[in-house]
Amino acid sequence: MATATPKAKAQVRTKMRIKKGDTVQVISGKDKGKTGEVLRTLPYENRVVVQGINLRTRHVKPTQEGETGRIVTEEASVHASNVMLYSTSKQVASRVELVVEKDGTKKRRLKKTGEILD
């Protein structure tokens, strides 16, 4: 009896309002309340990697002769819905809205403070 091979799902890229270099605050999970800078975004998984948040330790075996093993701590990704953009000047987390300027360019603006991000 032949088994059917599952078809590969087409990957869907999520439009994210969070970009690399933004300051975000974690709003749920074990690191709730912490803030950090976004190191990279993973739009196909709808996740972000934030500096100093969701740290994982990994034990690395020695690869060469005479080298010792080590323990590496690195940031794991967090789902984008668990972080919120953070205003460093007003010290408050806020949702973001997309605003079209008079010249037709799109800008991101924080809803609470009205601060324009880019």
C-alpha positions as a Markdown table, in Angstrom:
| # | Residue | x | y | z |
|---|---|---|---|---|
| 1 | Met | 0.0 | 0.0 | 0.0 |
| 2 | Ala | 1.5 | 3.3 | -1.1 |
| 3 | Thr | 1.5 | 6.3 | 1.2 |
| 4 | Ala | 0.8 | 9.7 | -0.2 |
| 5 | Thr | 3.5 | 12.3 | 0.3 |
| 6 | Pro | 2.3 | 15.5 | 1.8 |
| 7 | Lys | 2.5 | 18.6 | -0.4 |
| 8 | Ala | 4.7 | 21.4 | 0.7 |
| 9 | Lys | 2.8 | 24.4 | 1.9 |
| 10 | Ala | 3.5 | 27.6 | 0.1 |
| 11 | Gln | 5.2 | 29.9 | 2.5 |
| 12 | Val | 3.3 | 33.1 | 3.3 |
| 13 | Arg | 5.3 | 36.2 | 4.1 |
| 14 | Thr | 3.6 | 38.3 | 6.8 |
| 15 | Lys | 3.6 | 42.1 | 6.5 |
| 16 | Met | 5.3 | 43.2 | 9.7 |
| 17 | Arg | 5.1 | 46.7 | 11.2 |
| 18 | Ile | 8.3 | 46.0 | 13.2 |
| 19 | Lys | 11.6 | 46.5 | 11.6 |
| 20 | Lys | 15.3 | 45.8 | 12.4 |
| 21 | Gly | 16.6 | 48.4 | 14.7 |
| 22 | Asp | 13.3 | 49.3 | 16.4 |
| 23 | Thr | 13.0 | 49.4 | 20.2 |
| 24 | Val | 10.3 | 47.0 | 21.4 |
| 25 | Gln | 8.8 | 46.0 | 24.7 |
| 26 | Val | 7.7 | 42.4 | 25.5 |
| 27 | Ile | 4.0 | 42.3 | 26.5 |
| 28 | Ser | 3.6 | 38.6 | 27.3 |
| 29 | Gly | 5.7 | 35.6 | 28.3 |
| 30 | Lys | 8.6 | 35.1 | 30.8 |
| 31 | Asp | 10.4 | 38.3 | 29.7 |
| 32 | Lys | 7.2 | 40.5 | 30.1 |
| 33 | Gly | 8.1 | 44.2 | 30.6 |
| 34 | Lys | 11.6 | 44.0 | 29.2 |
| 35 | Thr | 12.7 | 46.2 | 26.4 |
| 36 | Gly | 15.3 | 45.7 | 23.7 |
| 37 | Glu | 16.4 | 46.4 | 20.1 |
| 38 | Val | 15.2 | 44.2 | 17.3 |
| 39 | Leu | 18.2 | 42.4 | 15.9 |
| 40 | Arg | 16.4 | 40.7 | 12.9 |
| 41 | Thr | 12.9 | 39.9 | 11.7 |
| 42 | Leu | 11.6 | 36.6 | 10.4 |
| 43 | Pro | 8.6 | 37.6 | 8.2 |
| 44 | Tyr | 7.9 | 34.0 | 7.0 |
| 45 | Glu | 7.5 | 32.9 | 10.6 |
| 46 | Asn | 6.0 | 36.2 | 11.9 |
| 47 | Arg | 8.7 | 36.3 | 14.6 |
| 48 | Val | 11.4 | 38.7 | 15.7 |
| 49 | Val | 14.8 | 38.3 | 17.5 |
| 50 | Val | 15.2 | 40.9 | 20.3 |
| 51 | Gln | 18.5 | 41.7 | 22.0 |
| 52 | Gly | 18.7 | 40.3 | 25.5 |
| 53 | Ile | 15.2 | 38.7 | 25.3 |
| 54 | Asn | 14.3 | 34.9 | 25.3 |
| 55 | Leu | 17.9 | 33.8 | 26.0 |
| 56 | Arg | 18.8 | 30.2 | 25.3 |
| 57 | Thr | 21.9 | 28.4 | 26.5 |
| 58 | Arg | 23.6 | 25.9 | 24.1 |
| 59 | His | 26.5 | 23.5 | 25.0 |
| 60 | Val | 29.0 | 23.4 | 22.1 |
| 61 | Lys | 31.3 | 20.5 | 21.8 |
| 62 | Pro | 35.0 | 21.1 | 20.8 |
| 63 | Thr | 35.5 | 20.7 | 17.1 |
| 64 | Gln | 39.3 | 20.8 | 16.9 |
| 65 | Glu | 42.1 | 19.0 | 18.8 |
| 66 | Gly | 43.0 | 21.0 | 21.9 |
| 67 | Glu | 39.9 | 23.1 | 21.9 |
| 68 | Thr | 37.6 | 23.1 | 24.9 |
| 69 | Gly | 33.8 | 23.0 | 24.8 |
| 70 | Arg | 31.9 | 26.0 | 25.8 |
| 71 | Ile | 28.4 | 27.2 | 26.7 |
| 72 | Val | 26.9 | 29.8 | 24.4 |
| 73 | Thr | 23.9 | 32.0 | 25.3 |
| 74 | Glu | 22.0 | 33.4 | 22.3 |
| 75 | Glu | 18.6 | 35.1 | 21.7 |
| 76 | Ala | 15.8 | 32.9 | 20.4 |
| 77 | Ser | 13.0 | 34.4 | 18.4 |
| 78 | Val | 9.7 | 35.7 | 19.9 |
| 79 | His | 6.4 | 35.9 | 18.1 |
| 80 | Ala | 5.7 | 39.3 | 16.7 |
| 81 | Ser | 2.4 | 39.5 | 18.5 |
| 82 | Asn | 4.2 | 39.3 | 21.9 |
| 83 | Val | 6.1 | 42.6 | 21.4 |
| 84 | Met | 5.0 | 46.2 | 21.0 |
| 85 | Leu | 6.9 | 49.2 | 19.7 |
| 86 | Tyr | 8.4 | 51.3 | 22.5 |
| 87 | Ser | 9.0 | 55.0 | 22.6 |
| 88 | Thr | 12.3 | 55.7 | 24.4 |
| 89 | Ser | 11.6 | 59.4 | 24.8 |
| 90 | Lys | 8.2 | 59.0 | 26.5 |
| 91 | Gln | 8.9 | 55.5 | 28.1 |
| 92 | Val | 5.7 | 54.0 | 26.9 |
| 93 | Ala | 4.7 | 51.1 | 24.6 |
| 94 | Ser | 2.3 | 51.8 | 21.8 |
| 95 | Arg | 0.6 | 50.3 | 18.8 |
| 96 | Val | 1.7 | 51.5 | 15.4 |
| 97 | Glu | -0.2 | 53.0 | 12.5 |
| 98 | Leu | 0.7 | 53.6 | 8.9 |
| 99 | Val | 0.3 | 57.2 | 7.8 |
| 100 | Val | 0.5 | 58.5 | 4.2 |
| 101 | Glu | 2.2 | 61.9 | 4.1 |
| 102 | Lys | 1.3 | 64.7 | 1.7 |
| 103 | Asp | 4.0 | 63.8 | -0.7 |
| 104 | Gly | 2.7 | 60.2 | -0.9 |
| 105 | Thr | 5.3 | 58.5 | 1.3 |
| 106 | Lys | 4.3 | 56.0 | 4.0 |
| 107 | Lys | 5.5 | 56.6 | 7.5 |
| 108 | Arg | 5.0 | 54.6 | 10.7 |
| 109 | Arg | 3.6 | 56.5 | 13.7 |
| 110 | Leu | 3.0 | 55.5 | 17.3 |
| 111 | Lys | -0.7 | 55.8 | 18.3 |
| 112 | Lys | -0.1 | 57.0 | 21.9 |
| 113 | Thr | 2.6 | 59.6 | 21.4 |
| 114 | Gly | 2.2 | 60.5 | 17.7 |
| 115 | Glu | 6.0 | 60.0 | 17.3 |
| 116 | Ile | 7.0 | 59.2 | 13.7 |
| 117 | Leu | 9.5 | 56.3 | 13.5 |
| 118 | Asp | 10.9 | 56.6 | 10.0 |
